[in-house]
């Protein structure tokens, strides 16, 4: 992280709390994680954090733009710290491993539909599926 979590929280207009700082740190260590995984990761240092508290904090962090929520088909919501660069993901069809993939081309949204139905497009979300080296 280039800026400390407390500074990022303050800059986003959020109160700095131990739970928010713990979740941001856990996401640095465990990107593309479910709320349950993150809850287990922080409970040794923050035993007071229930799964509902974790969901609430993740919603606050997502709304503030500090984390990104992704939902590849067949997965529960996953969270990551990499935001604001319109990157994509590759998912292993065998084991479910997920990795980041840089933009397909150019600047965001990097892909454009033929007809936007009047929408102004600012982001393209692409999920590539295949088999990781361990599963091929």
C-alpha positions in Angstrom: 0.0 0.0 0.0 1.4 3.4 -0.9 -0.6 5.3 1.7 -1.3 4.0 5.2 -4.8 2.6 5.7 -5.7 5.3 8.3 -4.8 8.1 5.8 -6.8 6.3 3.1 -9.8 6.0 5.4 -9.7 9.7 6.4 -9.3 10.8 2.7 -12.4 8.8 1.9 -14.3 10.5 4.6 -14.5 7.4 6.8 -13.7 7.1 10.5 -10.6 5.2 11.3 -11.5 2.1 13.3 -9.5 -1.0 14.2 -11.9 -3.2 12.2 -11.6 -1.1 9.0 -7.8 -1.0 9.3 -7.7 -4.8 9.9 -9.8 -5.6 6.9 -7.8 -3.4 4.6 -4.6 -5.1 5.8 -6.2 -8.6 5.4 -7.2 -7.7 1.8 -3.6 -6.7 1.1 -2.6 -10.1 2.2 -5.6 -12.1 0.8 -6.9 -10.4 -2.4 -10.0 -11.9 -4.1 -11.4 -13.1 -0.7 -14.9 -13.8 0.5 -16.1 -12.0 3.6 -15.9 -15.3 5.6 -12.3 -15.7 4.7 -11.5 -12.2 5.7 -13.4 -12.6 9.0 -11.3 -15.7 9.9 -8.1 -13.8 8.9 -8.8 -10.9 11.3 -10.4 -12.7 14.2 -7.1 -13.5 16.0 -6.4 -9.8 16.3 -10.1 -8.5 16.3 -12.2 -11.3 18.0 -15.0 -8.8 18.4 -15.6 -8.7 14.6 -18.6 -10.8 13.7 -19.3 -11.9 10.1 -22.1 -9.3 10.1 -19.6 -6.6 11.2 -17.2 -7.7 8.4 -20.0 -7.5 5.8 -20.9 -4.0 7.1 -17.3 -2.8 6.9 -16.8 -4.3 3.4 -19.9 -2.4 2.2 -18.6 0.8 3.7 -15.1 0.3 2.1 -16.7 -0.6 -1.2 -19.0 2.5 -1.2 -16.0 4.7 -0.4 -14.0 3.2 -3.4 -11.3 1.8 -1.2 -12.0 -1.8 -2.2 -13.6 -3.5 -5.2 -16.3 -6.1 -5.0 -16.3 -8.7 -7.8 -18.7 -11.5 -8.5 -17.5 -14.0 -11.1 -20.2 -16.4 -12.2 -20.7 -19.2 -9.6 -18.8 -17.3 -6.8 -19.8 -15.5 -3.7 -18.9 -11.8 -3.6 -15.1 -11.4 -3.5 -13.2 -8.3 -2.5 -9.9 -6.8 -3.5 -7.8 -3.6 -2.8 -6.8 -3.0 -6.5 -9.2 -0.2 -7.5 -9.5 2.5 -10.1 -7.5 0.9 -12.9 -10.3 -1.1 -14.7 -8.3 -4.3 -14.6 -9.9 -7.7 -15.3 -9.7 -11.2 -13.9 -8.8 -14.7 -15.0 -10.5 -17.6 -13.2 -9.4 -21.2 -13.2 -12.3 -23.5 -14.2 -10.7 -26.3 -12.3 -9.8 -25.0 -8.8 -11.3 -21.5 -8.8 -8.0 -19.6 -8.5 -8.4 -16.0 -9.5 -5.7 -13.6 -10.7 -5.7 -10.0 -12.0 -5.3 -9.3 -15.7 -4.4 -5.8 -16.9 -6.8 -4.0 -19.2 -7.4 -5.5 -22.6 -6.4 -2.4 -24.5 -6.0 1.3 -24.0 -7.7 3.4 -21.4 -10.9 2.6 -19.5 -13.3 1.3 -20.4 -11.0 -0.5 -22.9 -13.9 -2.2 -24.7 -16.9 -0.5 -26.2 -20.3 -2.0 -27.1 -21.8 -1.3 -30.5 -25.0 0.2 -29.0 -24.9 1.7 -25.5 -28.7 2.3 -25.4 -27.9 5.8 -24.3 -25.6 4.8 -21.4 -22.3 6.5 -21.0 -19.8 3.7 -20.4 -17.0 4.2 -18.0 -16.0 0.7 -17.1 -15.8 -2.7 -18.8 -15.6 -5.8 -16.6 -14.2 -8.9 -18.3 -13.7 -12.3 -16.8 -11.5 -14.8 -18.6 -11.9 -18.4 -17.8 -9.4 -21.2 -18.3 -7.2 -23.6 -16.4 -4.3 -22.5 -14.2 -0.9 -24.3 -14.5 -1.7 -26.6 -11.6 -5.0 -27.8 -13.3 -4.1 -28.0 -17.0 
